Amino acid sequence: MHRTMRFWGPVRFFGFMALVLFLAACSSTPKTTDGSDAKEKNDKDAPLYYDFGDVLVPRELKLDINSSFVYHTSGLTVGILAFKSKVERNSMIDFFKNNMIKDNWKPVGTFNSPRALLLFQKENRWCVINITDNRWDTLVEIWVAPFSDISGSGLLK
């Protein structure tokens, strides 16, 4: 029995390490785009599309994986992407207002206070962009939720 335990210890360890490496390899990475603000396709300052293929994000924003959640299904991607940055809040607001329209989002409304909420709508989705100044950085949350325009139904059920 002592020999068997010596055999299974390394097997468990290497199995666990293989699982960790597999999960790390499956993590999502953003897709780069030339974007309307980028001068060249390989411009290192070009904005990015992350999981939502129609919400352009400034490259200066750093993804907070622990505060993000995205759900992919056939034909629909919804969830929350959270970012941190040193970029000034008003600059973020201008960026999203300009680029969401270019990606065919319809502006619905804006709440502007120490926290800014930008509301956009497409045929089957809502997008809420929450921009908040902290002491040392700016927090940006991009919420995309499904929507049905059938009268009285609101969000998809």
N, C-alpha and C positions, 0 to 999 in steps of 0.2 A: 504494500500500500504506500509506503514511503516513496518508492520509485515513481508511482503514478502521480503523486502530488507534485513532484519535481517537474514532471512533464507538462502538466496542465498550467502551472504558474506562468511560464513563458508564452504558452499558447494564448492564454487569456490576455496577457499584456500586449502581445502583437496583434491580436484580434481587436482589442480596444483601440490601439493606435491606428490600425487600418480604418476603423470606423470614424475616428476623429479626422483623419486625412480625407476620407471620402466626403464627409459633411462639409469640411472647409472648402473642398473643390467645388461643391455644389452651390456655394453661396453666390448670390447674384452680383454682377458687376454692371455698372452703368454703360449705356451705349453712347458713344460720342456722336455729335451731329455738327454740321457746319453752322446751323442756326443763322438767323438773319443778322446777328451782331458779330458773328465770326467773319474774319476776312478771308481765311483759308480753311480748307477742310482739316488740315493737320495743325491748326492754330492751338497752342497749348492753353489759351485763355478762352476758347470757345465754350459756350454753355453746353449742358448735357441733358439728354433725356434719360431718366432712370426707368423704373418699372412702368410708369405711366407714359406711354409713347407720344402723348400730345400735351405734356406739361414740361416746358423747358425750364431748367434750373441753372442758375449761375454757377460756374465752376468753383467760385470761392466758397460755396457752401459745402460743408463736410457732413456726410451722412452719419446720423446717430442710429446705428443698427439696433441697439437695445430699446429704442423708443419708436421703432418703425414696425409696421405689419402690413403686408400686401397679400391679397388673395387673388390668384389667377384661376380663371375658368375659361371655357371655350367662348371666345368673343368678348370677354369682359375682365378687366383688371381693376380692382378697387382696394382701398385700404388707406394707410397713413404712412407718409414718409416724413421723418423728422430730421432737421439739419441744424447745425450751429455755424456761426460765422462772425467775423469782425466787421463785416460790411454794414454801413449805416442803414437804419430802418427805412428812411424815405427813398433811398436808392433801390432797396428791395421792392418797395411798393411800386415804384415806377417801372422797374424791370418786369414784374409780373403783369401789371396792367397792360403794358405794350405787347408782351409776347403771348399772353393767353388769347388775345384777340387774333393774332397772327395764326394761332393754332385752332381757330374757329370756335373758341369758347365765347359765349355771350355774357357780357358783364351784367350781373343782376343787382349788386349793391356793394357798398363799402361802409364799414364801421371804422372810424379813425379816432383813436384815443391813445393812451400809452400802449395799447394793444390794437393792432390793425387786423381787421377781418375783411378779406376780399372774397366775394361770392360770384361764381361763374356757373353757367349751365350749358350743357350740350343736349342732344336729342335723348340720350338715355342715362346721363350722369350729371351729378352736381360736383363742383370742386370748391372747397373752402380753403383759403390760404390764410393761416394765422401767423402774424409776424409780431414778435414781442422783443423789446429791448431788455436785456439783463444788465447787471453792472458791468460785466466784462465782455459780453458778446450779444449777438442777435440770434434769437431762436426762430426758426421757420418750420411750420407744420403744414404739409399739403395733404388734405383729406379729399379723397375721391370716393363718392358713394353712388350706387345705382339709383335710377329715377325712372318712374313710369309716368307718362303724361296723360294716362287715362284719368278722367275726372274723378276726383275723390280718392284716388288710390295712393298718392304720395310716393313713398319709397317702395321699391319692389318687395313683394311678399314671398 
